[in-house]
Amino acid sequence: MSGTVGLIGIGLMGTALARRLLDAGYRVVGFDVDPARRDEFARMGGEPVGSVAEVARRAPLTLIAVMTIDQVEDVVEGKGGLIESAGAGAQPVALCTSTCDPERIEALAARAAARDFTFLDTPVSGTSRQVLEGDGFGLIAGDRAAADGAAALIKVIYPRSEYLGPAGAATKTKLAINHILGLNRVALAEGLVFAETMGLDLPRFLAAVRQSAAYSQIMDVKGDKMVDGDFSPVSKVSQHLKDVRTMLGQAAKHRQTLPFLSLLAEVLEACKRHGDGERDNAITIEEIRRRRMA
C-alpha cells in the first residue's frame, strides 16, 4: 500500500494516525504550529513542512487532527488553507478527526462542497493509544462516494468503522458516545476511591470488578492508569473538558438537562484549576480523593 497523505496537527492523535499510515507504507507530509512536534514527526519517518499550504500542494487527501472548530475552519478555508492552496485540477479531500460543534462541521462541509472541496466528518471513538494499536472505532459521515473512495486509508487508521450519514452525524455520534464514556470514567474513579476508603487493595479490586456485572471497557483503558497513578496523557483533561462543554452546549440548544454531565464538567474544571489540564483524564481519581470529607 502506498501514496501520499497530508496531516495537519501532530499532537497525540495526529502522531498515532501518522504511525499507522507510515507503518502501512504511506508517505505522510505533515504540519504542526509547534516546531518540536514537526521535529519528532521527522524522527518517526514523516516529512514535516512549514505550512498548511504546502501540505495541500503535496497531498490530495489530508487528515485534520487539530483541537477546536475554529482551527478546523482556518485549516480548511482560511488564508493559505487547504481549499485555497490545493493544486490545479486536484480533487482534494479532507478527513476531520477532531471533535467539534456538529452544526459548524455540517456548515463547513456545505461551504467546502460549494468550492469543489470534499470535507468528511471522521472522528474516532478511542484514545490516541487505542488508535495507535488499531483499536479505534471510526465514525464516518459526509459524501458517501468520497467516503467509499477513501475506504482503504480509513481501514488503515480505523480498522473498525461505520458510515453514519451526512456531515455532522459522526460528530453528534461521537459527542453522545463521549457523554456515556466520560460518566463511565468518573464512575470508575469514584468506585476505586470508595474501595480504597474501605481499605481494599486497589489492584485486587480492579481485577475483581473487571469480572463483574459492572464491567466496562474503560476499566481496561483507564483502570491501571488510575490504580498506578500513571497520568501520562493518552487523552488530556483539557481536551475532554472541551468536549464536555460542547456536549453541554448542544444539550442547551435542544433544551435538555444533563445533570450527571454537569457534575463531570465541575470535576474536570477542578482538575484544570489544580494544574492538571495537560495530564491524562484518568487523573479525575485525584479530584475524587480531594473531595474526601475532613
Backbone as numpy.savetxt, mean C-alpha at the origin, in Angstrom:
# Nx Ny Nz CAx CAy CAz Cx Cy Cz
10.83 -13.87 -19.32 9.97 -12.68 -19.32 10.86 -11.45 -19.32
10.54 -10.44 -20.13 11.38 -9.26 -20.20 10.54 -8.06 -20.60
11.20 -6.89 -20.65 10.53 -5.65 -20.98 10.92 -4.59 -19.98
10.60 -3.35 -20.30 10.94 -2.23 -19.44 9.69 -1.72 -18.74
9.78 -1.56 -17.44 8.67 -1.06 -16.62 9.16 0.15 -15.85
8.32 1.18 -15.76 8.65 2.35 -14.97 8.14 2.20 -13.55
8.77 2.90 -12.63 8.36 2.88 -11.22 8.55 4.27 -10.64
7.47 4.82 -10.09 7.53 6.11 -9.42 7.24 5.88 -7.94
8.23 6.14 -7.09 8.10 5.90 -5.65 8.83 4.63 -5.28
9.93 4.76 -4.54 10.76 3.60 -4.21 10.89 3.49 -2.69
9.75 3.58 -2.01 9.71 3.34 -0.58 9.54 1.87 -0.29
8.86 1.54 0.80 8.69 0.13 1.17 7.98 -0.66 0.08
6.83 -0.15 -0.37 6.07 -0.87 -1.38 6.77 -0.84 -2.74
7.28 0.31 -3.12 7.96 0.42 -4.40 9.16 -0.52 -4.49
9.90 -0.63 -3.40 11.05 -1.54 -3.37 10.61 -2.99 -3.53
9.52 -3.37 -2.86 9.02 -4.74 -3.00 8.58 -5.01 -4.44
7.90 -4.07 -5.06 7.47 -4.23 -6.45 8.67 -4.35 -7.38
9.67 -3.50 -7.15 10.87 -3.54 -7.98 11.57 -4.89 -7.88
11.68 -5.41 -6.66 12.36 -6.69 -6.46 11.66 -7.81 -7.22
10.34 -7.83 -7.17 9.60 -8.88 -7.88 9.80 -8.76 -9.39
9.77 -7.54 -9.89 9.94 -7.34 -11.33 11.36 -7.69 -11.78
12.36 -7.26 -11.02 13.74 -7.56 -11.38 13.99 -9.06 -11.36
13.45 -9.72 -10.35 13.64 -11.17 -10.26 12.97 -11.92 -11.40
11.93 -11.29 -11.98 11.22 -11.92 -13.10 11.84 -11.56 -14.45
12.92 -10.80 -14.44 13.62 -10.49 -15.68 13.25 -9.18 -16.33
12.46 -8.35 -15.66 12.12 -7.04 -16.20 13.25 -6.05 -15.96
13.35 -5.10 -16.86 14.22 -3.94 -16.66 13.34 -2.88 -15.99
13.77 -2.33 -14.86 12.95 -1.39 -14.10 13.65 -0.04 -14.02
12.98 0.97 -14.56 13.48 2.35 -14.56 12.68 3.12 -13.52
13.35 3.67 -12.50 12.61 4.23 -11.39 13.04 5.61 -10.96
12.08 6.32 -10.35 12.36 7.65 -9.80 11.73 7.77 -8.42
12.47 8.42 -7.52 11.98 8.81 -6.21 12.60 10.16 -5.89
11.87 11.00 -5.16 12.41 12.32 -4.81 13.59 12.20 -3.85
13.72 11.07 -3.16 14.79 10.86 -2.19 16.00 10.23 -2.88
17.13 10.94 -2.98 18.31 10.38 -3.65 18.81 9.08 -3.01
18.65 8.96 -1.68 19.11 7.74 -1.01 18.32 6.53 -1.48
17.04 6.72 -1.72 16.23 5.62 -2.23 16.64 5.26 -3.66
16.98 6.27 -4.46 17.44 5.99 -5.83 18.75 5.21 -5.79
19.63 5.57 -4.86 20.90 4.86 -4.75 20.68 3.39 -4.35
19.79 3.16 -3.41 19.49 1.79 -2.98 18.86 1.00 -4.11
18.01 1.66 -4.89 17.37 1.04 -6.05 18.43 0.59 -7.06
19.44 1.42 -7.26 20.53 1.05 -8.18 21.28 -0.17 -7.66
21.51 -0.21 -6.35 22.24 -1.34 -5.78 21.48 -2.66 -5.94
20.14 -2.59 -6.00 19.38 -3.83 -6.16 19.19 -4.23 -7.62
19.73 -3.39 -8.53 19.69 -3.75 -9.95 18.77 -2.91 -10.80
18.09 -1.94 -10.19 17.23 -1.05 -10.95 18.02 0.05 -11.64
17.34 0.82 -12.49 17.98 1.92 -13.21 17.32 3.23 -12.77
17.93 3.92 -11.78 17.35 5.18 -11.32 17.53 6.30 -12.33
16.53 7.16 -12.42 16.59 8.33 -13.28 16.21 9.56 -12.46
16.38 10.74 -13.06 16.25 11.98 -12.30 14.90 12.65 -12.31
13.91 12.04 -12.98 12.61 12.71 -13.04 11.52 11.74 -13.47
10.28 12.13 -13.18 9.12 11.39 -13.68 9.12 11.41 -15.20
9.49 12.55 -15.77 9.49 12.69 -17.23 10.38 11.66 -17.89
11.54 11.41 -17.30 12.45 10.43 -17.91 11.89 9.02 -17.81
11.23 8.72 -16.71 10.55 7.42 -16.62 9.53 7.29 -17.74
8.72 8.33 -17.95 7.68 8.30 -18.98 8.26 8.10 -20.37
9.39 8.71 -20.63 10.00 8.59 -21.96 10.57 7.20 -22.21
10.94 6.49 -21.15 11.64 5.22 -21.32 10.75 3.99 -21.09
9.57 4.19 -20.49 8.74 3.02 -20.16 7.28 3.27 -20.53
6.69 2.43 -21.38 5.28 2.63 -21.75 4.31 2.27 -20.63
4.77 1.47 -19.67 3.92 1.06 -18.55 4.65 1.41 -17.26
3.94 2.11 -16.36 4.56 2.60 -15.14 3.74 2.25 -13.92
4.41 1.79 -12.87 3.78 1.58 -11.57 3.97 2.82 -10.72
2.91 3.25 -10.05 2.96 4.40 -9.16 2.80 3.91 -7.73
3.80 4.22 -6.89 3.78 3.75 -5.50 4.13 4.91 -4.56
3.39 6.01 -4.71 3.59 7.17 -3.84 2.55 7.15 -2.72
2.55 8.17 -1.85 1.75 8.11 -0.64 0.35 8.68 -0.79
0.22 9.87 -1.36 -1.05 10.60 -1.32 -1.66 10.79 -2.70
-2.95 11.12 -2.72 -3.64 11.38 -3.99 -3.09 12.63 -4.66
-2.66 13.63 -3.89 -2.05 14.81 -4.50 -0.79 14.41 -5.26
0.00 13.53 -4.68 1.21 13.07 -5.35 0.87 12.26 -6.60
-0.15 11.41 -6.51 -0.57 10.61 -7.67 -0.99 11.53 -8.81
-1.83 12.52 -8.51 -2.30 13.44 -9.55 -1.13 14.20 -10.18
-0.18 14.61 -9.35 0.97 15.35 -9.88 1.82 14.47 -10.77
2.03 13.22 -10.36 2.82 12.27 -11.16 2.17 12.05 -12.53
0.85 11.93 -12.54 0.16 11.60 -13.79 -0.04 12.81 -14.69
-0.55 13.91 -14.14 -0.97 15.02 -15.00 -0.31 16.35 -14.67
0.65 16.36 -13.77 1.37 17.60 -13.47 2.39 17.93 -14.53
3.03 19.09 -14.35 4.07 19.51 -15.28 5.22 18.51 -15.21
5.62 17.99 -16.36 6.66 16.97 -16.40 6.18 15.61 -15.96
4.84 15.44 -15.89 4.26 14.18 -15.45 4.18 13.15 -16.56
3.56 12.02 -16.25 3.52 10.91 -17.19 2.79 11.25 -18.48
1.65 11.95 -18.38 0.88 12.27 -19.58 1.66 13.21 -20.48
2.17 14.27 -19.90 2.87 15.29 -20.68 4.15 14.75 -21.32
4.79 13.80 -20.67 6.12 13.37 -21.08 6.16 12.07 -21.87
5.01 11.44 -22.07 4.98 10.17 -22.81 5.54 10.36 -24.22
6.24 9.36 -24.68 6.84 9.44 -26.01 5.78 9.51 -27.11
6.17 10.11 -28.23 5.26 10.25 -29.37 4.81 8.88 -29.86
3.51 8.74 -30.08 2.96 7.50 -30.59 2.81 6.41 -29.54
3.19 6.71 -28.30 3.08 5.72 -27.24 1.63 5.53 -26.81
1.32 4.40 -26.25 0.01 4.15 -25.64 0.25 3.86 -24.16
0.55 4.92 -23.39 1.02 4.73 -22.02 -0.07 4.25 -21.07
0.37 3.45 -20.11 -0.52 2.91 -19.08 0.17 3.09 -17.73
-0.59 3.50 -16.74 -0.08 3.58 -15.37 -0.93 2.70 -14.47
-0.27 1.96 -13.59 -0.94 1.16 -12.56 -0.67 1.82 -11.22
-1.70 2.29 -10.56 -1.54 3.00 -9.30 -1.74 2.06 -8.13
-0.68 1.83 -7.34 -0.77 0.93 -6.20 -1.10 1.68 -4.91
-1.20 3.00 -4.97 -1.46 3.81 -3.78 -2.91 3.68 -3.33
-3.13 3.86 -2.02 -4.48 3.85 -1.46 -4.88 5.29 -1.21
-5.89 5.76 -1.95 -6.24 7.19 -1.95 -7.75 7.37 -1.91
-8.17 8.61 -2.05 -9.59 8.93 -2.14 -10.17 8.32 -3.42
-11.16 7.44 -3.33 -11.64 6.74 -4.52 -12.31 7.65 -5.55
-13.00 8.71 -5.10 -13.63 9.61 -6.06 -12.59 10.35 -6.88
-11.49 10.73 -6.24 -10.42 11.42 -6.98 -9.69 10.46 -7.91
-9.56 9.21 -7.50 -8.99 8.20 -8.39 -9.87 8.03 -9.63
-11.18 7.91 -9.42 -12.12 7.76 -10.53 -12.06 8.96 -11.46
-12.02 10.17 -10.89 -11.97 11.39 -11.71 -10.66 11.48 -12.48
-9.56 11.09 -11.85 -8.26 11.13 -12.51 -8.24 10.16 -13.69
-8.80 8.97 -13.51 -8.84 8.00 -14.60 -9.62 8.56 -15.79
-10.72 9.27 -15.51 -11.53 9.85 -16.59 -10.77 10.96 -17.30
-10.10 11.82 -16.54 -9.33 12.90 -17.17 -8.18 12.33 -17.99
-7.52 11.29 -17.47 -6.41 10.67 -18.20 -6.90 10.06 -19.51
-8.05 9.37 -19.46 -8.59 8.74 -20.66 -8.89 9.78 -21.74
-9.35 10.95 -21.32 -9.65 12.02 -22.27 -8.38 12.52 -22.97
-7.24 12.22 -22.39 -5.95 12.63 -22.98 -5.19 11.40 -23.52
-5.92 10.33 -23.83 -5.34 9.11 -24.41 -4.29 8.46 -23.51
-4.54 8.51 -22.21 -3.65 7.88 -21.24 -4.49 6.96 -20.37
-4.04 5.73 -20.19 -4.81 4.75 -19.40 -4.28 4.69 -17.97
-5.18 4.95 -17.04 -4.83 4.94 -15.61 -5.63 3.83 -14.95
-4.92 2.83 -14.41 -5.57 1.70 -13.73 -5.44 1.84 -12.22
-6.49 1.50 -11.54 -6.60 1.55 -10.08 -6.23 0.17 -9.55
-5.00 0.03 -8.98 -4.49 -1.32 -8.67 -3.81 -1.41 -7.30
-4.49 -1.07 -6.22 -3.86 -1.23 -4.90 -3.75 -2.72 -4.54
-3.06 -2.98 -3.45 -2.85 -4.36 -3.02 -3.26 -4.52 -1.57
-3.85 -5.65 -1.25 -4.11 -6.00 0.14 -2.93 -6.82 0.63
-2.17 -6.23 1.55 -0.98 -6.90 2.05 0.12 -5.90 2.34
1.03 -6.26 3.21 2.17 -5.40 3.53 3.21 -5.49 2.42
4.20 -4.60 2.51 5.30 -4.65 1.54 6.02 -6.00 1.61
6.15 -6.56 2.80 6.79 -7.88 2.92 5.95 -8.95 2.25
4.63 -8.89 2.42 3.77 -9.87 1.76 3.87 -9.76 0.24
3.91 -8.52 -0.26 4.09 -8.34 -1.71 5.42 -8.93 -2.15
6.47 -8.63 -1.41 7.80 -9.15 -1.75 7.80 -10.67 -1.82
7.06 -11.30 -0.91 7.02 -12.76 -0.85 5.96 -13.38 -1.77
5.29 -12.55 -2.56 4.29 -13.08 -3.50 2.96 -13.38 -2.86
2.71 -12.78 -1.68 1.48 -13.06 -0.95 0.52 -11.87 -0.94
0.78 -10.85 -1.76 -0.14 -9.72 -1.84 -1.32 -10.06 -2.76
-2.49 -9.59 -2.40 -3.70 -9.82 -3.20 -4.03 -8.54 -3.96
-3.88 -8.57 -5.27 -4.08 -7.39 -6.10 -5.55 -7.09 -6.35
-5.92 -5.83 -6.20 -7.27 -5.35 -6.46 -7.19 -4.50 -7.72
-7.86 -4.94 -8.77 -7.67 -4.34 -10.09 -8.97 -3.70 -10.58
-8.89 -2.44 -11.02 -10.07 -1.76 -11.55 -9.64 -0.76 -12.62
-10.59 -0.45 -13.50 -10.31 0.45 -14.61 -10.64 -0.21 -15.93
-10.11 0.33 -17.00 -10.37 -0.19 -18.34 -10.01 -1.68 -18.41
-11.03 -2.51 -18.72 -10.81 -3.96 -18.67 -9.80 -4.43 -19.71
-9.86 -3.88 -20.90 -8.92 -4.30 -21.94 -7.49 -3.97 -21.54
-7.29 -2.80 -20.95 -5.94 -2.42 -20.51 -5.47 -3.32 -19.38
-6.38 -3.65 -18.46 -6.03 -4.55 -17.36 -5.64 -5.93 -17.90
-6.39 -6.41 -18.89 -6.05 -7.70 -19.50 -4.70 -7.62 -20.20
-4.43 -6.47 -20.83 -3.15 -6.31 -21.52 -1.96 -6.29 -20.58
-2.21 -5.87 -19.33 -1.14 -5.83 -18.34 -1.13 -7.07 -17.45
-1.88 -8.09 -17.84 -2.08 -9.26 -16.98 -0.77 -9.96 -16.62
0.16 -10.05 -17.56 1.41 -10.75 -17.28 2.20 -10.03 -16.21
2.26 -8.72 -16.30 2.98 -7.95 -15.29 2.25 -8.00 -13.95
0.94 -7.88 -13.98 0.16 -7.96 -12.74 0.40 -9.30 -12.05
0.50 -10.36 -12.83 0.72 -11.70 -12.27 2.06 -11.77 -11.54
3.04 -11.01 -12.02 4.35 -11.00 -11.37 4.29 -10.28 -10.03
3.67 -9.12 -9.99 3.67 -8.36 -8.73 2.59 -8.84 -7.76
1.47 -9.33 -8.32 0.37 -9.84 -7.50 -0.04 -11.22 -8.03
0.58 -12.29 -7.57 0.21 -13.62 -8.08 -1.26 -13.93 -7.91
-1.90 -13.33 -6.92 -3.36 -13.44 -6.75 -3.98 -12.07 -6.97
-5.00 -11.99 -7.80 -5.65 -10.70 -8.03 -7.08 -10.92 -8.50
-7.86 -9.85 -8.45 -9.24 -9.92 -8.92 -9.62 -8.59 -9.57
-10.29 -8.69 -10.72 -10.79 -7.49 -11.38 -12.13 -7.10 -10.75
-12.29 -5.82 -10.40 -13.42 -5.39 -9.59 -14.35 -4.38 -10.25
-14.00 -3.89 -11.46 -14.90 -2.96 -12.13 -14.22 -1.67 -12.51
-14.96 -0.57 -12.63 -14.39 0.70 -13.07 -13.42 1.28 -12.05
-12.59 2.21 -12.52 -11.62 2.86 -11.64 -12.33 3.43 -10.41
-11.70 3.25 -9.28 -12.30 3.64 -8.01 -12.80 2.44 -7.23
-13.26 1.41 -7.92 -13.81 0.24 -7.25 -12.74 -0.51 -6.46
-11.53 -0.57 -7.00 -10.45 -1.28 -6.29 -10.06 -0.53 -5.02
-9.96 0.80 -5.12 -9.62 1.59 -3.94 -10.71 1.51 -2.88
-11.97 1.54 -3.28 -13.06 1.37 -2.31 -12.97 0.02 -1.62
-12.67 -1.02 -2.40 -12.52 -2.35 -1.83 -11.35 -2.38 -0.85
-10.24 -1.77 -1.22 -9.06 -1.73 -0.34 -9.38 -1.02 0.97
-10.10 0.09 0.91 -10.45 0.82 2.13 -11.32 -0.04 3.05
-12.30 -0.72 2.48 -13.17 -1.56 3.31 -12.40 -2.75 3.89
-11.50 -3.32 3.11 -10.65 -4.40 3.63 -9.77 -3.88 4.77
-9.17 -2.70 4.55 -8.28 -2.15 5.56 -9.01 -1.76 6.84
-10.29 -1.42 6.70 -11.10 -1.15 7.88 -11.14 -2.39 8.77
-11.47 -3.52 8.18 -11.54 -4.78 8.94 -10.16 -5.17 9.44
-9.17 -5.06 8.58 -7.80 -5.45 8.93 -7.26 -4.63 10.09
-7.49 -3.31 10.05 -7.00 -2.45 11.12 -7.61 -2.79 12.46
-8.91 -3.11 12.44 -9.55 -3.50 13.70 -9.04 -4.85 14.18
-8.79 -5.78 13.27 -8.19 -7.06 13.66 -6.82 -6.84 14.32
-6.05 -5.90 13.74 -4.70 -5.65 14.25 -4.74 -5.08 15.67
-5.59 -4.07 15.87 -5.62 -3.45 17.21 -6.28 -4.39 18.22
-7.22 -5.24 17.75 -7.80 -6.25 18.64 -6.74 -7.25 19.09
-5.85 -7.64 18.16 -4.75 -8.54 18.53 -3.84 -7.87 19.56
-3.50 -6.59 19.32 -2.65 -5.87 20.27 -3.28 -5.84 21.65
-4.57 -5.52 21.70 -5.25 -5.43 22.99 -5.33 -6.81 23.66
-5.62 -7.84 22.87 -5.70 -9.19 23.42 -4.37 -9.65 23.98
-3.27 -9.32 23.30 -1.94 -9.69 23.79 -1.63 -8.99 25.10
-1.98 -7.70 25.18 -1.73 -6.96 26.42 -2.60 -7.52 27.55
-3.84 -7.88 27.23 -4.72 -8.49 28.25 -4.12 -9.79 28.77
-3.64 -10.63 27.85 -3.01 -11.90 28.25 -1.77 -11.64 29.11
-0.98 -10.65 28.69 0.23 -10.29 29.42 -0.12 -9.80 30.83
-1.17 -8.98 30.93 -1.59 -8.45 32.22 -1.99 -9.57 33.18
-2.56 -10.64 32.63 -2.95 -11.77 33.46 -1.79 -12.71 33.77
-0.61 -12.36 33.28 0.57 -13.15 33.61 0.88 -14.28 32.65
0.21 -14.31 31.49 0.48 -15.39 30.52 1.77 -15.13 29.76
2.40 -16.21 29.34 3.59 -16.13 28.48 3.12 -15.80 27.06
3.58 -14.66 26.53 3.03 -14.18 25.24 3.34 -15.10 24.06
4.55 -15.60 23.87 4.77 -16.52 22.75 3.86 -17.75 22.83
3.70 -18.29 24.03 2.84 -19.46 24.19 1.37 -19.10 23.93
0.96 -17.92 24.41 -0.42 -17.48 24.16 -0.66 -17.28 22.67
0.28 -16.65 21.98 0.11 -16.42 20.54 0.00 -17.75 19.80
0.81 -18.71 20.17 0.73 -20.04 19.53 -0.64 -20.66 19.75
-1.21 -20.47 20.94 -2.52 -21.04 21.22 -3.63 -20.32 20.46
-3.57 -18.99 20.45 -4.66 -18.24 19.82 -4.67 -18.44 18.31
-3.50 -18.73 17.73 -3.44 -19.05 16.30 -4.22 -20.33 15.96
-4.38 -21.20 16.93 -5.12 -22.45 16.71 -6.58 -22.35 17.13
-6.98 -21.19 17.60 -8.32 -21.02 18.18 -9.31 -20.47 17.17
-10.55 -20.35 17.62 -11.61 -19.76 16.79 -11.38 -18.28 16.54
-10.50 -17.65 17.31 -10.21 -16.22 17.14 -9.19 -15.95 16.04
-8.66 -17.01 15.39 -7.58 -16.84 14.43 -7.93 -15.86 13.32
-6.96 -15.02 12.96 -7.02 -14.22 11.73 -5.60 -14.13 11.18
-5.49 -13.86 9.89 -4.17 -13.83 9.24 -3.25 -12.80 9.88
-3.84 -11.76 10.47 -3.02 -10.71 11.07 -2.12 -11.27 12.17
-2.52 -12.40 12.79 -1.68 -13.02 13.81 -0.37 -13.52 13.22
-0.41 -13.97 11.98 0.80 -14.43 11.30 1.65 -13.26 10.82
0.98 -12.19 10.38 1.68 -11.05 9.80 2.27 -10.14 10.87
1.53 -9.94 11.97 1.95 -8.97 12.99 2.17 -9.55 14.38
1.69 -10.77 14.62 1.77 -11.32 15.97 3.18 -11.40 16.51
4.10 -11.99 15.76 5.47 -12.12 16.24 6.14 -10.76 16.41
5.82 -9.82 15.52 6.40 -8.48 15.66 5.94 -7.84 16.98
4.67 -8.01 17.31 4.17 -7.45 18.56 4.83 -8.12 19.77
4.88 -9.44 19.75 5.45 -10.19 20.88 6.94 -9.89 21.03
7.66 -9.79 19.93 9.12 -9.59 19.97 9.52 -8.13 20.12
8.55 -7.21 19.97 8.88 -5.79 20.00 9.67 -5.35 18.79
9.43 -6.02 17.66 10.11 -5.69 16.40 9.22 -4.74 15.62
9.55 -3.47 15.65 8.72 -2.47 14.99 9.40 -1.86 13.77
10.37 -2.61 13.20 10.94 -2.21 11.91 9.80 -2.24 10.89
9.67 -1.20 10.06 8.44 -1.06 9.28 8.32 -1.95 8.06
7.19 -2.62 7.96 6.72 -3.19 6.69 5.41 -2.52 6.30
4.77 -1.84 7.24 3.62 -0.97 6.99 3.58 0.03 8.15
3.73 1.30 7.82 3.99 2.32 8.84 2.72 2.84 9.49
2.87 3.31 10.74 1.78 3.97 11.45 1.26 5.15 10.64
2.16 5.97 10.10 1.74 7.17 9.37 0.89 6.82 8.16
1.26 5.77 7.45 0.50 5.38 6.26 -0.85 4.79 6.66
-0.86 3.99 7.72 -2.13 3.42 8.17 -3.06 4.52 8.66
-2.52 5.51 9.36 -3.34 6.63 9.83 -3.90 7.42 8.66
-3.10 7.61 7.63 -3.59 8.29 6.42 -4.77 7.56 5.82
-4.67 6.22 5.75 -5.76 5.42 5.20 -7.00 5.47 6.09
-6.80 5.43 7.41 -7.93 5.48 8.34 -8.65 6.81 8.21
-7.90 7.89 8.07 -8.54 9.21 7.87 -9.35 9.23 6.57
-8.82 8.58 5.52 -9.57 8.49 4.27 -10.86 7.70 4.46
-10.79 6.59 5.19 -11.99 5.79 5.47 -13.03 6.60 6.23
-12.59 7.32 7.25 -13.53 8.12 8.03 -14.14 9.23 7.18
-13.34 9.79 6.26 -13.87 10.79 5.34 -14.93 10.21 4.42
-14.66 9.01 3.90 -15.65 8.35 3.06 -16.93 8.04 3.84
-16.78 7.56 5.07 -17.95 7.26 5.90 -18.77 8.51 6.13
-18.10 9.64 6.40 -18.83 10.88 6.63 -19.60 11.32 5.39
-19.01 11.14 4.21 -19.70 11.48 2.95 -20.99 10.69 2.80
-20.98 9.46 3.28 -22.12 8.57 3.13 -22.96 8.47 4.41
-22.69 9.42 5.34 -23.48 9.52 6.58 -23.46 8.22 7.37
-22.26 7.65 7.47 -22.07 6.40 8.21 -21.16 6.65 9.41
-21.57 6.21 10.57 -20.73 6.28 11.76 -19.93 4.99 11.90
-18.62 5.12 12.15 -17.74 3.96 12.33 -17.07 4.10 13.69
-17.78 3.72 14.76 -17.26 3.98 16.11 -15.95 3.27 16.42
-15.80 2.03 15.99 -14.57 1.31 16.29 -13.39 1.87 15.50
-13.64 2.26 14.25 -12.56 2.85 13.45 -12.14 4.20 14.03
-13.10 4.94 14.57 -12.76 6.22 15.21 -11.82 6.00 16.40
-12.06 4.94 17.14 -11.18 4.62 18.26 -9.79 4.21 17.77
-9.74 3.46 16.67 -8.44 3.09 16.10 -7.68 4.34 15.67
-8.38 5.30 15.07 -7.74 6.56 14.67 -7.12 7.24 15.88
-7.82 7.23 17.00 -7.31 7.82 18.24 -6.03 7.12 18.69
-6.02 5.80 18.62 -4.83 5.03 19.01 -3.65 5.37 18.09
-3.89 5.43 16.80 -2.83 5.75 15.84 -2.32 7.17 16.02
-3.21 8.10 16.29 -2.80 9.49 16.55 -1.89 9.54 17.77
-2.23 8.76 18.81 -1.41 8.72 20.01 -0.03 8.15 19.70
0.03 7.10 18.88 1.33 6.54 18.47 2.17 7.61 17.76
1.52 8.36 16.90 2.25 9.40 16.16 2.77 10.48 17.11
1.95 10.86 18.10 2.39 11.86 19.08 3.60 11.37 19.88
3.70 10.07 20.07 4.84 9.50 20.79 6.05 9.28 19.88
5.98 9.76 18.66 7.13 9.69 17.75 7.25 8.40 16.98
6.15 7.65 16.89 6.22 6.33 16.25 5.64 6.30 14.83
5.46 7.45 14.21 4.82 7.51 12.91 5.50 6.71 11.82
6.82 6.60 11.88 7.56 5.89 10.84 7.88 4.46 11.23
7.34 4.00 12.36 7.57 2.62 12.78 6.39 1.75 12.35
6.57 0.45 12.43 5.53 -0.46 11.98 4.27 -0.31 12.82
3.11 -0.48 12.15 1.87 -0.28 12.90 1.60 -1.36 13.95
2.45 -2.38 14.03 2.38 -3.33 15.14 2.65 -2.63 16.48
3.23 -1.43 16.42 3.57 -0.71 17.63 2.33 -0.20 18.36
1.15 -0.40 17.78 -0.08 -0.09 18.52 -0.13 -0.84 19.85
0.56 -1.96 19.96 0.59 -2.69 21.22 1.19 -1.84 22.33
2.15 -0.99 21.99 2.77 -0.12 23.00 1.79 0.95 23.47
0.95 1.44 22.58 -0.07 2.41 22.99 -1.10 1.76 23.90
-1.46 0.51 23.62 -2.39 -0.19 24.52 -1.76 -0.35 25.90
-0.47 -0.67 25.95 0.23 -0.79 27.23 0.24 0.55 27.97
0.43 1.64 27.23 0.45 2.95 27.89 -0.89 3.31 28.53
-1.96 2.67 28.07 -3.30 2.99 28.59 -3.67 2.16 29.82
-2.73 1.43 30.32 -2.98 0.67 31.53 -3.25 1.62 32.71
-4.24 1.32 33.52 -4.62 2.18 34.63 -3.54 2.17 35.71
-3.32 3.34 36.31 -2.32 3.46 37.38 -2.81 2.72 38.63
